[in-house]
Amino acid sequence: MTRNRLALVLLALAPAAASAQPPAKPKTDISKQIIGIWEGPYQSDQSPPGGLKLTVARGADGAWQATLEIFSDEAPPAGDVRDFKVEADTVSWAQTVAEFECLSKATLVAGSLKGVAECWQSGALALTAGFLLERKKP
C-alpha cells in the first residue's frame, strides 16, 4: 500500500515539476538609450532606396517626441510620427507617408536600430521597407 501512495504522490507532482521553468530573463529597457538622432538607409522592393533620420526626445512630462525624415531622389511627403512607443528593447510608431499609413517597428541590436516599416493603402499591404539606423547624436 505504501508503494501505491508513493506512486500517486509522484504522479501528482510530475506535472508541476514538468511545467516548472527557469525564470525568464528580464527584457532590456532601452528608454534612455533611444534618445538622440538616428540615421541610416532603408531598402524596399517597391520603392527606390533612400535614407532615414529619426529624432527621439522626451518632453518634460515624460511623453515621447519623435520625428522621422525620409531622404531619397523622390522622397514622399511624410506626416507627423504618432503613437511612438518603447517596450523593452523595441520601438514602434505610426506615420502617414504620401497616401500610405505606415507602421514601423525596430529593435535595438548591438547599438543599431534594425526594423521594418509596413505601409498600407485601402486596407491592403502595399509596401514594406527594411531599415538600419545608427545613433549619430545623443
Secondary structure, 3 states (H helix, E strand, C coil): CHHHHHHHHHHHHHHHHHHCCCCCCCCCCCCCCCCEEEEEEEEECCEEEEEEEEEEEECCCCCEEEEEEEECCCCCCEEEEEEEEEECCEEEEEEEECCEEEEEEEEEECCEEEEEEEEEECCEEEEEEEEEEEEEEC
